[in-house]
Amino acid sequence: MSFDEYFGVLYRYGTGWLGWSHEQTMATPMPLILEAQAGRIEMITMLLKAVFPTKESGRSKPEPMTAEKRRHVAQRLLGLASSHSRRN
C-alpha cells in the first residue's frame, strides 16, 4: 500500500469511524488514529455482545431492554451521543 493510500485509510478512520473533524484528524499522530479506531471497534463489539448475546456468553436470549436503553445503545453505536469519542 502506498503512503497516499495509507494516509487515506487513516483519514477515513479519523473523520468517519471516529467522527473527528479534519483539523482533529490531521493533528493526531498516525499511530494514535489506529489506536483510537481499534478502541472504537472494541466498544462497538462490546455493545453488540451486550445486545445480542451468544451461546458462548452463557445467555441464550438478550435481557429485555427499555426503549430508553435501546435508544442509548443505538446512539452509542452510531456515535451520536458520544462526545467522548471526539477530541477537543
Jmol script that loads the backbone (N, CA, C; Angstrom):
load data "model"
ATOM      1  N   MET A   1       0.847  -1.168   0.000  1.00  0.00           N
ATOM      2  CA  MET A   1       0.000   0.000   0.000  1.00  0.00           C
ATOM      3  C   MET A   1       0.898   1.239   0.000  1.00  0.00           C
ATOM      4  N   SER A   2       0.570   2.164  -0.859  1.00  0.00           N
ATOM      5  CA  SER A   2       1.371   3.380  -0.931  1.00  0.00           C
ATOM      6  C   SER A   2       1.076   4.280   0.276  1.00  0.00           C
ATOM      7  N   PHE A   3       1.958   5.251   0.495  1.00  0.00           N
ATOM      8  CA  PHE A   3       1.754   6.196   1.590  1.00  0.00           C
ATOM      9  C   PHE A   3       0.434   6.941   1.410  1.00  0.00           C
ATOM     10  N   ASP A   4       0.125   7.356   0.184  1.00  0.00           N
ATOM     11  CA  ASP A   4      -1.117   8.084  -0.073  1.00  0.00           C
ATOM     12  C   ASP A   4      -2.344   7.234   0.259  1.00  0.00           C
ATOM     13  N   GLU A   5      -2.301   5.944  -0.099  1.00  0.00           N
ATOM     14  CA  GLU A   5      -3.417   5.046   0.231  1.00  0.00           C
ATOM     15  C   GLU A   5      -3.538   4.870   1.741  1.00  0.00           C
ATOM     16  N   TYR A   6      -2.413   4.677   2.423  1.00  0.00           N
ATOM     17  CA  TYR A   6      -2.401   4.513   3.875  1.00  0.00           C
ATOM     18  C   TYR A   6      -2.923   5.771   4.557  1.00  0.00           C
ATOM     19  N   PHE A   7      -2.484   6.927   4.090  1.00  0.00           N
ATOM     20  CA  PHE A   7      -2.943   8.202   4.632  1.00  0.00           C
ATOM     21  C   PHE A   7      -4.454   8.334   4.443  1.00  0.00           C
ATOM     22  N   GLY A   8      -4.964   7.912   3.304  1.00  0.00           N
ATOM     23  CA  GLY A   8      -6.407   7.943   3.042  1.00  0.00           C
ATOM     24  C   GLY A   8      -7.186   7.066   3.996  1.00  0.00           C
ATOM     25  N   VAL A   9      -6.656   5.873   4.274  1.00  0.00           N
ATOM     26  CA  VAL A   9      -7.308   4.964   5.232  1.00  0.00           C
ATOM     27  C   VAL A   9      -7.353   5.615   6.608  1.00  0.00           C
ATOM     28  N   LEU A  10      -6.237   6.177   7.052  1.00  0.00           N
ATOM     29  CA  LEU A  10      -6.212   6.823   8.370  1.00  0.00           C
ATOM     30  C   LEU A  10      -7.163   8.018   8.418  1.00  0.00           C
ATOM     31  N   TYR A  11      -7.244   8.758   7.342  1.00  0.00           N
ATOM     32  CA  TYR A  11      -8.146   9.908   7.296  1.00  0.00           C
ATOM     33  C   TYR A  11      -9.605   9.450   7.402  1.00  0.00           C
ATOM     34  N   ARG A  12      -9.941   8.354   6.712  1.00  0.00           N
ATOM     35  CA  ARG A  12     -11.298   7.804   6.806  1.00  0.00           C
ATOM     36  C   ARG A  12     -11.589   7.322   8.221  1.00  0.00           C
ATOM     37  N   TYR A  13     -10.604   6.712   8.871  1.00  0.00           N
ATOM     38  CA  TYR A  13     -10.802   6.290  10.268  1.00  0.00           C
ATOM     39  C   TYR A  13     -11.100   7.505  11.144  1.00  0.00           C
ATOM     40  N   GLY A  14     -10.287   8.543  11.014  1.00  0.00           N
ATOM     41  CA  GLY A  14     -10.442   9.715  11.868  1.00  0.00           C
ATOM     42  C   GLY A  14     -11.750  10.447  11.634  1.00  0.00           C
ATOM     43  N   THR A  15     -12.059  10.711  10.379  1.00  0.00           N
ATOM     44  CA  THR A  15     -13.254  11.509  10.087  1.00  0.00           C
ATOM     45  C   THR A  15     -14.522  10.669   9.994  1.00  0.00           C
ATOM     46  N   GLY A  16     -14.376   9.393   9.686  1.00  0.00           N
ATOM     47  CA  GLY A  16     -15.543   8.515   9.551  1.00  0.00           C
ATOM     48  C   GLY A  16     -15.834   7.739  10.819  1.00  0.00           C
ATOM     49  N   TRP A  17     -14.978   6.778  11.109  1.00  0.00           N
ATOM     50  CA  TRP A  17     -15.186   5.904  12.264  1.00  0.00           C
ATOM     51  C   TRP A  17     -15.224   6.678  13.579  1.00  0.00           C
ATOM     52  N   LEU A  18     -14.348   7.645  13.705  1.00  0.00           N
ATOM     53  CA  LEU A  18     -14.218   8.346  14.985  1.00  0.00           C
ATOM     54  C   LEU A  18     -15.012   9.642  15.037  1.00  0.00           C
ATOM     55  N   GLY A  19     -15.435  10.140  13.903  1.00  0.00           N
ATOM     56  CA  GLY A  19     -16.234  11.359  13.858  1.00  0.00           C
ATOM     57  C   GLY A  19     -15.461  12.628  14.166  1.00  0.00           C
ATOM     58  N   TRP A  20     -14.151  12.586  14.003  1.00  0.00           N
ATOM     59  CA  TRP A  20     -13.327  13.758  14.271  1.00  0.00           C
ATOM     60  C   TRP A  20     -13.418  14.728  13.100  1.00  0.00           C
ATOM     61  N   SER A  21     -13.125  15.966  13.370  1.00  0.00           N
ATOM     62  CA  SER A  21     -13.061  16.973  12.307  1.00  0.00           C
ATOM     63  C   SER A  21     -11.780  16.774  11.495  1.00  0.00           C
ATOM     64  N   HIS A  22     -11.718  17.452  10.374  1.00  0.00           N
ATOM     65  CA  HIS A  22     -10.496  17.434   9.547  1.00  0.00           C
ATOM     66  C   HIS A  22      -9.292  17.881  10.376  1.00  0.00           C
ATOM     67  N   GLU A  23      -9.469  18.969  11.129  1.00  0.00           N
ATOM     68  CA  GLU A  23      -8.375  19.530  11.920  1.00  0.00           C
ATOM     69  C   GLU A  23      -7.914  18.556  13.007  1.00  0.00           C
ATOM     70  N   GLN A  24      -8.872  17.926  13.693  1.00  0.00           N
ATOM     71  CA  GLN A  24      -8.519  16.968  14.743  1.00  0.00           C
ATOM     72  C   GLN A  24      -7.776  15.768  14.157  1.00  0.00           C
ATOM     73  N   THR A  25      -8.267  15.268  13.045  1.00  0.00           N
ATOM     74  CA  THR A  25      -7.634  14.111  12.406  1.00  0.00           C
ATOM     75  C   THR A  25      -6.216  14.448  11.951  1.00  0.00           C
ATOM     76  N   MET A  26      -6.044  15.594  11.327  1.00  0.00           N
ATOM     77  CA  MET A  26      -4.733  15.973  10.817  1.00  0.00           C
ATOM     78  C   MET A  26      -3.737  16.266  11.943  1.00  0.00           C
ATOM     79  N   ALA A  27      -4.220  16.666  13.103  1.00  0.00           N
ATOM     80  CA  ALA A  27      -3.336  16.999  14.223  1.00  0.00           C
ATOM     81  C   ALA A  27      -2.962  15.776  15.056  1.00  0.00           C
ATOM     82  N   THR A  28      -3.578  14.624  14.782  1.00  0.00           N
ATOM     83  CA  THR A  28      -3.340  13.423  15.571  1.00  0.00           C
ATOM     84  C   THR A  28      -2.273  12.562  14.906  1.00  0.00           C
ATOM     85  N   PRO A  29      -1.250  12.119  15.661  1.00  0.00           N
ATOM     86  CA  PRO A  29      -0.239  11.234  15.082  1.00  0.00           C
ATOM     87  C   PRO A  29      -0.864   9.946  14.543  1.00  0.00           C
ATOM     88  N   MET A  30      -0.330   9.459  13.446  1.00  0.00           N
ATOM     89  CA  MET A  30      -0.886   8.279  12.775  1.00  0.00           C
ATOM     90  C   MET A  30      -1.091   7.081  13.697  1.00  0.00           C
ATOM     91  N   PRO A  31      -0.121   6.714  14.540  1.00  0.00           N
ATOM     92  CA  PRO A  31      -0.344   5.550  15.407  1.00  0.00           C
ATOM     93  C   PRO A  31      -1.525   5.743  16.366  1.00  0.00           C
ATOM     94  N   LEU A  32      -1.774   6.957  16.781  1.00  0.00           N
ATOM     95  CA  LEU A  32      -2.891   7.210  17.698  1.00  0.00           C
ATOM     96  C   LEU A  32      -4.235   7.106  16.987  1.00  0.00           C
ATOM     97  N   ILE A  33      -4.276   7.409  15.707  1.00  0.00           N
ATOM     98  CA  ILE A  33      -5.512   7.217  14.944  1.00  0.00           C
ATOM     99  C   ILE A  33      -5.849   5.731  14.895  1.00  0.00           C
ATOM    100  N   LEU A  34      -4.839   4.912  14.642  1.00  0.00           N
ATOM    101  CA  LEU A  34      -5.060   3.462  14.608  1.00  0.00           C
ATOM    102  C   LEU A  34      -5.515   2.942  15.971  1.00  0.00           C
ATOM    103  N   GLU A  35      -4.921   3.442  17.037  1.00  0.00           N
ATOM    104  CA  GLU A  35      -5.289   3.009  18.386  1.00  0.00           C
ATOM    105  C   GLU A  35      -6.717   3.438  18.723  1.00  0.00           C
ATOM    106  N   ALA A  36      -7.077   4.656  18.354  1.00  0.00           N
ATOM    107  CA  ALA A  36      -8.431   5.150  18.617  1.00  0.00           C
ATOM    108  C   ALA A  36      -9.459   4.352  17.814  1.00  0.00           C
ATOM    109  N   GLN A  37      -9.135   4.007  16.586  1.00  0.00           N
ATOM    110  CA  GLN A  37     -10.048   3.223  15.765  1.00  0.00           C
ATOM    111  C   GLN A  37     -10.208   1.819  16.339  1.00  0.00           C
ATOM    112  N   ALA A  38      -9.131   1.227  16.838  1.00  0.00           N
ATOM    113  CA  ALA A  38      -9.213  -0.087  17.478  1.00  0.00           C
ATOM    114  C   ALA A  38     -10.102  -0.011  18.724  1.00  0.00           C
ATOM    115  N   GLY A  39      -9.981   1.071  19.469  1.00  0.00           N
ATOM    116  CA  GLY A  39     -10.839   1.258  20.638  1.00  0.00           C
ATOM    117  C   GLY A  39     -12.296   1.396  20.257  1.00  0.00           C
ATOM    118  N   ARG A  40     -12.560   2.074  19.161  1.00  0.00           N
ATOM    119  CA  ARG A  40     -13.935   2.232  18.677  1.00  0.00           C
ATOM    120  C   ARG A  40     -14.519   0.879  18.304  1.00  0.00           C
ATOM    121  N   ILE A  41     -13.735   0.056  17.606  1.00  0.00           N
ATOM    122  CA  ILE A  41     -14.194  -1.283  17.233  1.00  0.00           C
ATOM    123  C   ILE A  41     -14.459  -2.113  18.489  1.00  0.00           C
ATOM    124  N   GLU A  42     -13.576  -2.018  19.471  1.00  0.00           N
ATOM    125  CA  GLU A  42     -13.757  -2.747  20.728  1.00  0.00           C
ATOM    126  C   GLU A  42     -15.053  -2.323  21.420  1.00  0.00           C
ATOM    127  N   MET A  43     -15.330  -1.007  21.454  1.00  0.00           N
ATOM    128  CA  MET A  43     -16.548  -0.518  22.084  1.00  0.00           C
ATOM    129  C   MET A  43     -17.784  -1.044  21.358  1.00  0.00           C
ATOM    130  N   ILE A  44     -17.784  -0.979  20.033  1.00  0.00           N
ATOM    131  CA  ILE A  44     -18.925  -1.455  19.259  1.00  0.00           C
ATOM    132  C   ILE A  44     -19.126  -2.948  19.465  1.00  0.00           C
ATOM    133  N   THR A  45     -18.040  -3.697  19.492  1.00  0.00           N
ATOM    134  CA  THR A  45     -18.122  -5.140  19.714  1.00  0.00           C
ATOM    135  C   THR A  45     -18.740  -5.448  21.070  1.00  0.00           C
ATOM    136  N   MET A  46     -18.315  -4.734  22.103  1.00  0.00           N
ATOM    137  CA  MET A  46     -18.867  -4.952  23.444  1.00  0.00           C
ATOM    138  C   MET A  46     -20.352  -4.620  23.493  1.00  0.00           C
ATOM    139  N   LEU A  47     -20.743  -3.526  22.847  1.00  0.00           N
ATOM    140  CA  LEU A  47     -22.155  -3.154  22.828  1.00  0.00           C
ATOM    141  C   LEU A  47     -22.984  -4.193  22.078  1.00  0.00           C
ATOM    142  N   LEU A  48     -22.480  -4.657  20.956  1.00  0.00           N
ATOM    143  CA  LEU A  48     -23.215  -5.668  20.195  1.00  0.00           C
ATOM    144  C   LEU A  48     -23.353  -6.966  20.983  1.00  0.00           C
ATOM    145  N   LYS A  49     -22.314  -7.362  21.697  1.00  0.00           N
ATOM    146  CA  LYS A  49     -22.389  -8.574  22.514  1.00  0.00           C
ATOM    147  C   LYS A  49     -23.390  -8.416  23.649  1.00  0.00           C
ATOM    148  N   ALA A  50     -23.517  -7.202  24.180  1.00  0.00           N
ATOM    149  CA  ALA A  50     -24.485  -6.957  25.255  1.00  0.00           C
ATOM    150  C   ALA A  50     -25.911  -7.035  24.721  1.00  0.00           C
ATOM    151  N   VAL A  51     -26.118  -6.567  23.503  1.00  0.00           N
ATOM    152  CA  VAL A  51     -27.453  -6.555  22.922  1.00  0.00           C
ATOM    153  C   VAL A  51     -27.804  -7.905  22.306  1.00  0.00           C
ATOM    154  N   PHE A  52     -26.823  -8.557  21.679  1.00  0.00           N
ATOM    155  CA  PHE A  52     -27.038  -9.832  21.004  1.00  0.00           C
ATOM    156  C   PHE A  52     -26.103 -10.892  21.581  1.00  0.00           C
ATOM    157  N   PRO A  53     -26.434 -11.430  22.758  1.00  0.00           N
ATOM    158  CA  PRO A  53     -25.540 -12.414  23.384  1.00  0.00           C
ATOM    159  C   PRO A  53     -25.434 -13.692  22.559  1.00  0.00           C
ATOM    160  N   THR A  54     -24.322 -14.366  22.716  1.00  0.00           N
ATOM    161  CA  THR A  54     -24.082 -15.625  22.011  1.00  0.00           C
ATOM    162  C   THR A  54     -24.134 -16.776  22.994  1.00  0.00           C
ATOM    163  N   LYS A  55     -24.111 -17.985  22.476  1.00  0.00           N
ATOM    164  CA  LYS A  55     -24.099 -19.164  23.348  1.00  0.00           C
ATOM    165  C   LYS A  55     -22.866 -19.172  24.244  1.00  0.00           C
ATOM    166  N   GLU A  56     -21.743 -18.638  23.720  1.00  0.00           N
ATOM    167  CA  GLU A  56     -20.503 -18.591  24.495  1.00  0.00           C
ATOM    168  C   GLU A  56     -20.636 -17.706  25.734  1.00  0.00           C
ATOM    169  N   SER A  57     -21.541 -16.729  25.689  1.00  0.00           N
ATOM    170  CA  SER A  57     -21.698 -15.821  26.830  1.00  0.00           C
ATOM    171  C   SER A  57     -22.510 -16.457  27.948  1.00  0.00           C
ATOM    172  N   GLY A  58     -23.110 -17.623  27.665  1.00  0.00           N
ATOM    173  CA  GLY A  58     -23.895 -18.298  28.688  1.00  0.00           C
ATOM    174  C   GLY A  58     -25.347 -17.833  28.742  1.00  0.00           C
ATOM    175  N   ARG A  59     -25.712 -16.895  27.914  1.00  0.00           N
ATOM    176  CA  ARG A  59     -27.098 -16.420  27.869  1.00  0.00           C
ATOM    177  C   ARG A  59     -27.673 -16.765  26.509  1.00  0.00           C
ATOM    178  N   SER A  60     -28.854 -17.357  26.509  1.00  0.00           N
ATOM    179  CA  SER A  60     -29.443 -17.738  25.231  1.00  0.00           C
ATOM    180  C   SER A  60     -30.300 -16.630  24.638  1.00  0.00           C
ATOM    181  N   LYS A  61     -30.850 -15.758  25.489  1.00  0.00           N
ATOM    182  CA  LYS A  61     -31.684 -14.669  24.989  1.00  0.00           C
ATOM    183  C   LYS A  61     -31.234 -13.366  25.624  1.00  0.00           C
ATOM    184  N   PRO A  62     -31.327 -12.272  24.879  1.00  0.00           N
ATOM    185  CA  PRO A  62     -30.967 -10.990  25.475  1.00  0.00           C
ATOM    186  C   PRO A  62     -31.948 -10.608  26.571  1.00  0.00           C
ATOM    187  N   GLU A  63     -31.449  -9.879  27.548  1.00  0.00           N
ATOM    188  CA  GLU A  63     -32.326  -9.373  28.591  1.00  0.00           C
ATOM    189  C   GLU A  63     -33.215  -8.299  27.989  1.00  0.00           C
ATOM    190  N   PRO A  64     -34.469  -8.205  28.433  1.00  0.00           N
ATOM    191  CA  PRO A  64     -35.348  -7.158  27.908  1.00  0.00           C
ATOM    192  C   PRO A  64     -34.734  -5.771  28.122  1.00  0.00           C
ATOM    193  N   MET A  65     -34.886  -4.922  27.126  1.00  0.00           N
ATOM    194  CA  MET A  65     -34.343  -3.567  27.224  1.00  0.00           C
ATOM    195  C   MET A  65     -35.488  -2.564  27.136  1.00  0.00           C
ATOM    196  N   THR A  66     -35.378  -1.538  27.914  1.00  0.00           N
ATOM    197  CA  THR A  66     -36.356  -0.459  27.833  1.00  0.00           C
ATOM    198  C   THR A  66     -36.113   0.331  26.550  1.00  0.00           C
ATOM    199  N   ALA A  67     -37.099   1.120  26.162  1.00  0.00           N
ATOM    200  CA  ALA A  67     -36.942   1.960  24.978  1.00  0.00           C
ATOM    201  C   ALA A  67     -35.785   2.932  25.155  1.00  0.00           C
ATOM    202  N   GLU A  68     -35.626   3.457  26.367  1.00  0.00           N
ATOM    203  CA  GLU A  68     -34.527   4.382  26.659  1.00  0.00           C
ATOM    204  C   GLU A  68     -33.172   3.698  26.479  1.00  0.00           C
ATOM    205  N   LYS A  69     -33.052   2.449  26.963  1.00  0.00           N
ATOM    206  CA  LYS A  69     -31.801   1.709  26.830  1.00  0.00           C
ATOM    207  C   LYS A  69     -31.503   1.413  25.356  1.00  0.00           C
ATOM    208  N   ARG A  70     -32.526   1.027  24.581  1.00  0.00           N
ATOM    209  CA  ARG A  70     -32.323   0.775  23.145  1.00  0.00           C
ATOM    210  C   ARG A  70     -31.860   2.037  22.437  1.00  0.00           C
ATOM    211  N   ARG A  71     -32.460   3.184  22.778  1.00  0.00           N
ATOM    212  CA  ARG A  71     -32.069   4.455  22.176  1.00  0.00           C
ATOM    213  C   ARG A  71     -30.614   4.765  22.512  1.00  0.00           C
ATOM    214  N   HIS A  72     -30.232   4.547  23.774  1.00  0.00           N
ATOM    215  CA  HIS A  72     -28.864   4.823  24.196  1.00  0.00           C
ATOM    216  C   HIS A  72     -27.868   3.940  23.440  1.00  0.00           C
ATOM    217  N   VAL A  73     -28.167   2.660  23.321  1.00  0.00           N
ATOM    218  CA  VAL A  73     -27.278   1.735  22.618  1.00  0.00           C
ATOM    219  C   VAL A  73     -27.161   2.139  21.151  1.00  0.00           C
ATOM    220  N   ALA A  74     -28.280   2.478  20.519  1.00  0.00           N
ATOM    221  CA  ALA A  74     -28.244   2.895  19.111  1.00  0.00           C
ATOM    222  C   ALA A  74     -27.406   4.155  18.935  1.00  0.00           C
ATOM    223  N   GLN A  75     -27.555   5.111  19.838  1.00  0.00           N
ATOM    224  CA  GLN A  75     -26.771   6.334  19.749  1.00  0.00           C
ATOM    225  C   GLN A  75     -25.288   6.047  19.917  1.00  0.00           C
ATOM    226  N   ARG A  76     -24.940   5.172  20.852  1.00  0.00           N
ATOM    227  CA  ARG A  76     -23.526   4.835  21.056  1.00  0.00           C
ATOM    228  C   ARG A  76     -22.953   4.145  19.826  1.00  0.00           C
ATOM    229  N   LEU A  77     -23.730   3.215  19.242  1.00  0.00           N
ATOM    230  CA  LEU A  77     -23.253   2.521  18.056  1.00  0.00           C
ATOM    231  C   LEU A  77     -23.034   3.479  16.896  1.00  0.00           C
ATOM    232  N   LEU A  78     -23.888   4.457  16.779  1.00  0.00           N
ATOM    233  CA  LEU A  78     -23.775   5.428  15.691  1.00  0.00           C
ATOM    234  C   LEU A  78     -22.870   6.587  16.030  1.00  0.00           C
ATOM    235  N   GLY A  79     -22.457   6.687  17.299  1.00  0.00           N
ATOM    236  CA  GLY A  79     -21.567   7.760  17.706  1.00  0.00           C
ATOM    237  C   GLY A  79     -22.268   9.102  17.854  1.00  0.00           C
ATOM    238  N   LEU A  80     -23.601   9.086  17.965  1.00  0.00           N
ATOM    239  CA  LEU A  80     -24.346  10.338  18.014  1.00  0.00           C
ATOM    240  C   LEU A  80     -24.280  11.009  19.372  1.00  0.00           C
ATOM    241  N   ALA A  81     -24.259  10.223  20.436  1.00  0.00           N
ATOM    242  CA  ALA A  81     -24.323  10.809  21.765  1.00  0.00           C
ATOM    243  C   ALA A  81     -22.982  10.792  22.461  1.00  0.00           C
ATOM    244  N   SER A  82     -21.963  10.343  21.779  1.00  0.00           N
ATOM    245  CA  SER A  82     -20.694  10.157  22.440  1.00  0.00           C
ATOM    246  C   SER A  82     -19.734  11.310  22.161  1.00  0.00           C
ATOM    247  N   SER A  83     -19.715  12.257  23.039  1.00  0.00           N
ATOM    248  CA  SER A  83     -18.706  13.315  22.903  1.00  0.00           C
ATOM    249  C   SER A  83     -17.352  12.782  23.342  1.00  0.00           C
ATOM    250  N   HIS A  84     -17.352  11.608  24.006  1.00  0.00           N
ATOM    251  CA  HIS A  84     -16.100  11.007  24.466  1.00  0.00           C
ATOM    252  C   HIS A  84     -15.244  10.544  23.295  1.00  0.00           C
ATOM    253  N   SER A  85     -15.864  10.251  22.155  1.00  0.00           N
ATOM    254  CA  SER A  85     -15.083   9.769  21.018  1.00  0.00           C
ATOM    255  C   SER A  85     -14.497  10.912  20.209  1.00  0.00           C
ATOM    256  N   ARG A  86     -14.804  12.132  20.599  1.00  0.00           N
ATOM    257  CA  ARG A  86     -14.296  13.278  19.863  1.00  0.00           C
ATOM    258  C   ARG A  86     -13.244  13.984  20.715  1.00  0.00           C
ATOM    259  N   ARG A  87     -12.185  14.414  20.041  1.00  0.00           N
ATOM    260  CA  ARG A  87     -11.136  15.155  20.738  1.00  0.00           C
ATOM    261  C   ARG A  87     -11.495  16.622  20.752  1.00  0.00           C
ATOM    262  N   ASN A  88     -11.163  17.309  21.804  1.00  0.00           N
ATOM    263  CA  ASN A  88     -11.408  18.754  21.881  1.00  0.00           C
ATOM    264  C   ASN A  88     -10.165  19.519  21.525  1.00  0.00           C
TER     265      ASN A  88
END
end "model"
wireframe off; spacefill off
backbone 0.3
color backbone group
